[in-house]
């Protein structure tokens, strides 16, 4: 009879199968369906452990160039870092080798002083009892060190040396009968010091019934200090202190409500006031939830706030955006959510419209590919601009599933993605990953699995960072140009002006949000729509290609200059906006009639006609949504407003703007010219409207240097992504701004 192997809480195995269309992220043993993480009791059957043991082998973790329907895709520079059954691991104090590990998982990447530190779980099977046939899987926490100042070729040369070694930071074995099952190492560094937080269970072997049983839990902090190595010996780059338990610092009334705390993996943060913060997952007595712990005294004492983000929202990723504002991305039952806390975790509120490129909870009845979730999140200053960088899956060209990993950059106003930096294929799939930006370099540490094992690889994102630098430089220059004309840039997310030579694309000047053109003809600073089915469709929040670059909530303003060239035969749509929320879709818009009047209103409601227009005359039109109030302006004067029956406060699920004929409106059209379209993610107030109207250039301002063109290399052209080349807002747009952009006047 086979002996039994069980524990109240299972150790994480290395065979982390990813099921496409499910969570898309490290759910052990999941074959189908949507299951929530079970953080309570797990029982390991002997047969399952036998099967697991048989299937263990080395994952390659190497770089792979892949082909798509559009041609070859060159992935980032990548090198194996921790390789199963190959990488030699030194013992806790470096006195000898402990051998190899059978899998690596849960990567974390930080820089302390002049040392880049890669940390991961190193899994192995412990067989300490002859009656315990299959043993128990238990990870050590291991680290590898790189001299941060080295160039990529030198890093590759160092890692590929025969004598390169990983180092045990925290061991799991405590004698023959007691083990620590360690979970998801989470690290942060400040100056030359590394702070590593690791949660885990203690399990003991019961010789009476041959079972491993959980008998406690702990959360431990290990501090390491980067040393100044003069002899170049790798083992001396980080000196680790003995681990210390934080269990006694958790208030008793908090522990009474918990089964345990589990570290979240990835990275912690150092706030602007030097506070250290780690994300946590708490296993409450009734349900799991996400939380944080923080220290204001260099790691000596830790605070565990009692508040939670929301029930059953797990896998937290955190960063500080505004001073004192902690953002937390979590995965909930019905999708991804972004929360914020401004009181160090005492209270959490949903951050509507924050991190615009991230998919949040979908509206009722809309399916969502959970593979499109965020894995890594950091804040950085690049090109003198504070931004957030994060990894998020997307669809590779011609693929129907989220198989490609992209790096996104956002200033919390608009977003841009580069990549893919990794693509799932027959050789392996990307699981957990971590980002590090330091000293002008961007690195990605990722776990890859081929279903038989998992390895950790390191990538240098040189080309991707170069593209990000170019895009951020463009954003900064565009903002400077428009500011020089006193045009508001706060909340300005996209501008359509100088149309490209392409027949079907109108490129966003900010490189993020292109529009689709049907039978349009290029004109100065815009397009002419001359056919009965000519139109410009601008999808903003739609899920086309599963890319989102901006997120409009219940507040936005669209401004454009239009000229009606001929009188139509009937009521003809000029500008419409389709809005969607949890209930249904709503269409609001502006039309023009044969008797030369304007029409406003919601679809399926009676159109209100007012005002008048003249052929061949330019008009500044604006469509504004403020809460549930939709307003239309002509030359700054309120033409009409109506309440839109929207529900909830979540970002609108569907926002599409259309100039001319789109869909069922085809055939109801007369020639019009559309120029210089400005989209804001907020309403404009009267002062800003007058600033647009007055458009007073600042002498010798930064805008004067923007004429001409530039190219962003390696940027894909899609409906929402940036084109490979673009023209700065220079002579063409400037002439119109000086002659005709009178904008809004206060109503």
ABEGO torsion letter per residue (X at the ends): XBBBBBBABBBBBABBBBBBGBAGBGBBGBABEBBBBBABBBBBBAAAAAAAAAABBBBAGBBBBBBBAAEBBBBBBBBBABBBGABBBBBAAGABBAEBBABBBGBBBBBBEABBBBBBBBBBBBBABAABAAEBBBBBBBBBBBBAABBAAAAAAAAABAABBBBBABBABBEAABBBBBBGBBBBBBEABBBBBBBBBBBBBBAAAGBBBBAEBBBBBBBBBBBBBAAGBAAAABBBBBBBBAAAABBAAAAAABABBBBAEEBBBBBAAGBBBBBBBBBBAABBBBBBBBBAAGGABBBBBABBABBGBBGBBBBBBBBGBBBBBBBBAAEBBBBBBAAGGABBBBBBGBGAABBBBBBBGBBBBAAABBABBBBBBBGGBBBBBBBBBBBBBGBABBABBBBBBBAGABBBBBOBABBBBAAEBBBBBBBBBBGGBBBBBBBBBAGABBBBBBBBBAAAAAAAAAAAAAAAAAAAAAAAAGBBABGBABBBBBBBABAABBBBAAGABBBBBBGBBBBBGEBBBABAABBBBBBAABABGGBBABBBBABBBBBBBBBBABBBABBBBABBBBBBBAABBBBBBBBBBAAGBBBBEBBGBBBBBBEBBBBGBBBBBBBBBBEABBBBBBGGBBABBBBBBBBEABBBABBBBBBEBBEAABGBBBBBBBBGBBBBABBBBAAAAAAAAAGBBBBGBAAAAABEBBBBBGBBBBAABBBABBBBBBAAAAAAAAAABAEBBBX
